[in-house]
């Protein structure tokens, strides 16, 4: 007997797959569901073996088919005040509470159930499942899977990424570069502070330069009205430096990001920021030759910008059965990685709302899961021979 989406979701939520921790028990459960029905399964592990991507296929062994893509990792719960155990699925008043229910184990549960149903159906093209790790920290884990698939002569035709969109079709999201600026000054006693170079002061000047570049983008940059913030953004999130009040700090680190719309090249934005950093440091090099601001890329992922008549969008319109307008989401997804890395048409659609994710008492509604199950049933009908 095929378990319900809610039953599968309960097992998924029970695995505390916080990013950078193991997801292997969750993958073991997925395999235990899929192998008995004949699914062809591969794993692509992290270098330390603690977590992995899972690629599963049902249906004919031939090119093409549709990928249902979901990440298995979730954000931490520390510091949040939950009414319910975050790693026990709790049903209350038509809602399923638990970490990852909205983002995005609800979709993963529905996709696993769909694969079980599809395995006994006469499919004309394959149905693939892609379950990844470490999405929440920059779409890092899925790249090993994408690289392996890109080396193969046969690739899937379409990809549906099931991030929470309220079961509406999302055609795009911004790209992201996560960056770290390291400011180098010269330490000294704070009583003689003018004789040293304060790295925190360099950092403050650098943040001012980031703000100026953000202002420039908001006024003169490219625009996409489909986004709530219709231009590319620059954001500084963390600043670290100093060891004691009476020591002029030698080093300061600033973590910042660029989120770009499709019409902006993030590397062009970064080049201007690097020029600003060099200009700030050069003001001090006559007195302090070691003065500098170095910028390194920590992680990143490409944006997604699918045409409204792209194959993945047309498929979703058919299987959703409604004519709601498409949207673009503010958060990042693995959609851009599938689209760019494999060159396949990709769109985003899944149960729940991101407003419910990443916070205490995260939930997905029973109605949203039912809508997703209906979409999966229609997808299987589409894939029938």
C-alpha positions in Angstrom: 0.0 0.0 0.0 1.4 3.4 -1.0 1.7 5.7 2.1 0.0 9.1 2.1 2.0 12.3 1.5 1.4 13.2 5.1 2.7 9.9 6.3 5.9 10.3 4.2 6.2 13.9 5.4 6.1 12.7 9.1 9.2 10.5 8.4 11.0 13.2 6.6 10.4 15.8 9.3 11.6 13.3 12.0 15.1 13.4 10.4 16.8 16.6 11.7 18.7 17.3 8.5 20.1 20.7 9.3 22.5 22.0 6.7 26.1 20.6 7.0 24.8 17.6 9.0 24.0 14.2 7.7 20.9 13.5 5.6 21.8 9.8 5.0 19.0 8.4 7.3 16.5 10.4 5.2 18.0 9.1 2.0 17.9 5.5 3.4 14.2 6.0 4.0 13.6 7.3 0.5 15.6 4.3 -1.0 13.6 1.9 1.2 10.4 3.3 -0.4 11.7 3.4 -4.0 13.9 0.3 -4.5 11.1 -2.3 -4.0 9.1 -0.6 -6.9 12.1 -0.9 -9.3 13.5 2.7 -9.1 17.0 3.1 -10.4 18.9 4.9 -7.7 22.3 6.6 -7.4 24.0 8.7 -4.7 26.5 11.5 -5.1 28.2 12.0 -1.8 29.9 14.9 -0.2 33.7 14.5 0.1 33.4 13.5 3.8 30.7 11.0 3.1 28.3 12.5 5.7 25.6 13.6 3.3 24.7 13.0 -0.3 22.4 13.8 -3.2 20.0 11.1 -4.4 19.0 10.6 -8.0 16.2 8.2 -8.6 14.4 7.3 -11.9 11.2 5.3 -12.6 9.9 4.5 -16.0 11.8 3.7 -19.3 15.6 3.8 -19.4 15.9 6.5 -22.1 16.7 10.2 -22.5 14.3 13.0 -21.5 11.7 13.0 -18.8 10.8 15.3 -16.0 12.9 16.0 -12.9 11.2 16.7 -9.5 13.8 18.6 -7.5 13.9 19.2 -3.8 16.5 19.8 -1.1 16.5 17.7 2.0 18.3 20.1 4.4 16.6 22.5 6.7 17.6 25.6 8.7 18.4 25.3 12.4 15.8 25.7 15.2 18.1 27.0 17.9 16.8 30.3 19.5 13.3 29.8 18.2 10.3 29.4 20.4 8.2 26.5 19.0 4.9 25.4 20.4 5.5 21.9 19.0 8.5 19.6 18.7 10.0 20.9 15.4 11.1 17.4 14.4 7.8 15.7 15.0 5.0 16.3 12.5 2.0 17.8 14.3 -1.4 18.3 12.7 -3.6 21.1 14.0 -6.6 22.7 12.3 -5.7 21.7 8.8 -2.0 22.5 9.2 1.1 20.3 9.4 3.7 21.8 11.7 7.4 20.9 11.8 10.8 22.1 10.5 10.9 21.8 6.8 7.2 21.3 6.2 7.0 24.3 3.9 10.7 24.6 2.9 10.5 22.0 1.4 9.9 18.5 2.7 6.2 18.8 1.9 7.1 18.8 -1.8 9.7 16.1 -1.3 7.0 13.9 0.3 4.6 14.4 -2.5 7.3 13.7 -5.1 8.3 10.4 -3.4 4.6 9.4 -3.4 4.3 10.3 -7.0 7.3 8.2 -7.9 5.8 5.2 -6.1 2.6 5.6 -8.1 4.4 6.3 -11.4 6.5 3.1 -11.0 3.4 1.0 -11.6 2.3 3.1 -14.6 3.2 2.6 -18.2 5.3 5.8 -18.6 6.4 6.9 -22.1 9.3 8.9 -20.6 11.1 8.7 -17.2 10.3 10.5 -14.0 13.3 11.5 -12.0 13.7 12.6 -8.4 16.7 14.8 -7.4 17.1 15.1 -3.6 20.0 17.4 -2.6 21.8 18.5 0.5 23.2 21.9 1.7 20.8 24.0 -0.4 20.2 26.4 2.5 23.8 27.5 2.6 24.1 28.5 -1.1 22.9 25.6 -3.3 26.2 23.9 -2.6 25.4 20.2 -2.5 23.4 19.8 -5.7 26.4 20.8 -7.9 28.0 17.4 -7.6 24.8 15.8 -9.0 24.6 18.4 -11.7 28.2 17.9 -12.7 27.7 14.2 -13.0 24.6 14.5 -15.1 26.2 17.1 -17.3 28.9 14.6 -18.3 26.3 12.1 -19.6 25.1 12.1 -23.2 21.4 11.8 -22.2 19.8 14.4 -20.0 16.3 15.1 -18.7 14.1 17.4 -20.7 12.4 19.5 -17.9 12.8 20.3 -14.2 10.2 21.3 -11.6 11.8 22.7 -8.4 9.2 22.4 -5.6 10.1 25.3 -3.5 7.0 26.8 -1.8 5.1 29.1 -4.1 1.5 28.4 -2.9 1.2 26.1 -5.9 1.6 29.0 -8.4 4.2 28.9 -11.2 7.4 30.9 -10.5 9.5 31.6 -13.6 12.4 33.3 -11.9 14.5 34.3 -9.0 17.6 36.5 -8.6 21.1 35.1 -8.7 23.4 35.4 -5.7 27.0 35.9 -4.9 28.1 35.4 -1.2 31.3 37.3 -0.6 33.8 38.0 2.2 35.9 41.2 2.4 39.0 41.0 4.6 40.3 44.5 5.6 44.0 44.7 6.6 45.2 47.5 8.8 48.1 47.8 11.3 47.6 47.1 15.0 48.8 49.3 17.8 48.0 50.6 21.3 44.7 52.5 21.4 46.4 55.3 23.3 48.4 55.9 20.1 45.6 55.0 17.7 46.4 57.6 15.1 49.8 55.9 14.6 48.1 52.7 13.6 45.5 51.8 10.9 42.2 50.6 12.3 40.8 47.7 10.2 37.3 48.4 11.5 37.5 51.9 10.1 38.5 50.4 6.7 35.5 48.1 7.1 33.2 51.0 7.9 34.4 52.9 4.8 33.9 49.7 2.7 30.3 49.4 4.0 29.6 53.0 3.1 30.9 52.2 -0.4 28.5 49.2 -0.6 25.6 51.5 0.4 26.6 53.9 -2.3 26.7 51.1 -4.9 23.3 49.9 -3.7 21.9 53.4 -4.1 23.3 53.6 -7.6 21.6 50.3 -8.5 18.3 51.4 -7.1 18.3 54.6 -9.1 20.2 53.8 -12.4 20.3 50.0 -12.5 18.3 47.6 -14.6 14.8 46.8 -13.3 12.4 43.9 -13.3 8.9 44.8 -12.0 8.0 41.2 -11.4 10.1 41.3 -8.2 9.1 43.0 -4.9 12.5 44.7 -5.0 12.8 45.3 -8.8 16.5 45.8 -9.0 19.7 44.1 -7.9 20.7 44.5 -4.3 23.9 44.6 -2.2 23.6 43.6 1.5 26.2 43.5 4.3 25.2 40.9 6.9 28.1 40.4 9.3 31.2 42.3 10.4 33.9 40.8 12.7 37.1 42.4 14.0 39.0 43.4 17.0 40.3 41.6 20.1 40.3 44.2 22.9 39.2 47.8 23.3 42.8 49.0 23.9 44.2 47.4 20.7 43.8 49.0 17.3 42.5 46.0 15.2 44.6 44.7 12.4 42.0 42.7 10.7 38.3 43.0 9.9 36.0 40.7 8.0 32.7 41.6 6.4 30.3 39.1 4.8 28.1 40.6 2.1 26.1 39.5 -0.9 24.9 40.5 -4.3 21.5 39.4 -5.5 21.1 40.3 -9.2 18.3 40.4 -11.6 18.8 38.7 -15.0 19.7 42.0 -16.8 22.6 42.7 -14.4 25.9 40.7 -14.5 27.0 40.1 -10.9 30.6 40.0 -11.9 30.3 43.6 -13.3 28.8 44.7 -10.0 31.6 42.9 -8.1 34.3 44.5 -10.3 33.0 48.0 -9.3 33.0 47.0 -5.6 36.6 45.7 -5.9 37.6 49.1 -7.4 36.0 50.8 -4.5 37.9 48.6 -2.1 41.2 49.3 -3.7 40.5 53.1 -3.7 39.7 53.0 0.1 42.9 51.1 0.9 45.1 53.2 -1.4 44.4 56.3 0.6 46.5 54.7 3.4 49.3 52.9 1.6 51.8 55.7 1.9 51.9 55.3 5.6 50.8 51.7 5.8 52.0 49.6 2.9 50.1 46.5 4.0 46.7 48.3 3.9 44.3 46.4 1.7 40.8 45.0 1.3 40.7 41.6 -0.3 37.4 40.1 -1.5 36.8 36.4 -1.9 33.7 34.6 -3.3 32.3 32.2 -0.7 29.4 30.7 -2.6 26.8 31.6 -5.2 24.2 30.4 -7.6 22.8 31.6 -10.9 19.4 33.3 -11.2 16.5 31.8 -13.1 14.6 33.6 -15.8 12.2 31.3 -17.7 10.0 32.6 -20.5 6.3 32.4 -19.9 6.0 29.9 -22.8 9.0 27.8 -21.8 8.4 24.0 -21.9 8.5 23.6 -18.1 6.0 26.5 -17.7 3.7 25.1 -20.3 3.8 21.7 -18.6 3.0 23.2 -15.2 0.0 25.1 -16.7 -1.4 21.9 -18.0 -1.0 19.9 -14.9 -2.1 22.6 -12.5 -5.3 23.2 -14.4 -5.6 26.9 -13.6 -4.6 30.1 -15.3 -3.2 32.0 -12.4 -0.5 34.5 -13.5 3.2 33.5 -13.0 5.4 35.2 -10.5 9.1 35.5 -9.5 10.2 34.7 -6.0 12.5 36.7 -3.8 14.4 33.7 -2.5 17.0 31.7 -4.3 16.5 28.1 -5.5 18.3 25.3 -7.3 16.3 26.2 -10.4 19.1 28.4 -11.8 21.6 25.6 -11.2 19.6 23.0 -13.1 18.8 25.5 -15.9 22.4 26.7 -16.4 24.2 23.4 -15.5 22.2 21.1 -17.6 20.6 23.5 -20.1 17.1 22.2 -19.4 13.8 24.2 -19.1 13.1 24.8 -15.4 10.3 26.4 -13.4 9.4 26.5 -9.7 6.1 25.3 -8.1 5.5 23.7 -4.7 3.1 23.6 -1.7 3.2 26.1 1.1 4.5 29.7 1.4 8.0 30.9 2.2 6.5 33.3 4.7 6.0 30.2 6.9 9.6 28.9 6.4 12.7 29.5 8.5 10.8 30.4 11.7 9.1 28.8 14.7 6.0 26.8 14.0 6.7 26.4 10.4 3.8 24.7 8.6 2.2 23.6 5.4 -1.5 23.4 5.0 -3.3 20.1 4.3 -5.0 21.9 1.3 -1.6 22.8 -0.2 -0.5 19.2 0.0 -3.7 18.1 -1.6 -3.2 20.5 -4.4 0.4 19.2 -4.9 -0.9 15.6 -4.9 -3.4 16.6 -7.7 -0.6 18.2 -9.7 1.5 15.0 -9.3 -1.4 12.8 -10.5 -1.8 15.0 -13.6 1.9 14.9 -14.2 1.8 11.1 -14.2 -1.1 11.2 -16.7 1.1 13.4 -18.9 3.9 10.9 -18.8 1.7 7.9 -19.7 2.5 6.0 -22.9 
